């Protein structure tokens, strides 16, 4: 709140994520709880919300998790592209 008041900056909050489609997976379940917290904070502070987990959930419909990252957390370059697209979309850009 202080940063916004002093600078007029627009806050951007990005989801933590795990590249895992199985919502019953313990790590994924924890990330879903963290994402809920980030979404609430975005609303509370009027921040742009970057839905990185949602972006990977969409990507996981076409390729398995090991395509995007060896360890479900540190993505390969095409996994970084998923994150970049999530940021662009949150900023109002649409890629055709």
N, C-alpha and C positions, 0 to 999 in steps of 0.2 A: 504494500500500500504506500509505503514511504517513497519507493522508487517511482511509482506512478505519479505521486503528488509532486515530487521534485523535478521530474524530467518529462512527464507526459508520455512516457514510453508505454507501448502496448505490450503486455505480457503474453508470452507464448509458453504453454505447458504441453509437453509431449508425454504420451503414455510410456511407462516401462513396458517391456514386451518379452515374451518368450515365443519362439517359433515352434509352436506345438498346437495341433488341432484338437487334441483330446482334452476337453475341459475338466475331466476327472483326474488328469495328471496333477500331482501335488504342486509342482512348480508353476504350472499353468493356473491352477486354482488360486495360488498366492498372487500371481500377477494380475488376475482378474480383480482381486480385492484392492490391490494397489491402483489399478486403473480407475476403479470406482472413486477412490480418494482423489486422484488427480482430476477427474471430471468434476467432482464437487468443488474443488479449489478453483477450477477454471470458471465455474459459474459464480462463485463467491467473489472472485477478483475481476470478473469481466475479461478474462484472458481468452486468447485464441487457444482452442483445444486441438492438438494434433493427435489423431486417433491411430497411432502406430500399430497397436495390437489389432485393431479392425483391419488395417491394411494388410497385415500378415495373414489374418484369418482369410481374407479374400484370396491372397496369393496361394495359400495352402489348398485352396480348392482345385488348383491346376497342377501343383507340384508338391511333393512331400517335403518335410522339414529339412532333411539332409541335402536337398537341392539348394536351399537358401542359406544354410549354415551347418557346419560340421557339429557344433555343440549346442544348437538351438538359441544361442545368444549373440555370438559374434558373426554377423553375416558376411557372406562373400559379396563381391561388388554388386551383383544383381539384387541381393538383399538390401544393400545400401540404396539401390534405386527405388525399392519399395518404400523405404523411409523417406527419401527425397520427394517422391510423389505424394506421400501423405502430408508433408510440410507444404508443398505447392498447393495441394487441394485445400488445406486449412487456410491458406492465404488467399484463396479465391480463384486460383488458376485451375483450368480444366485442360487436360491433355486429350486431344482427339485422336 
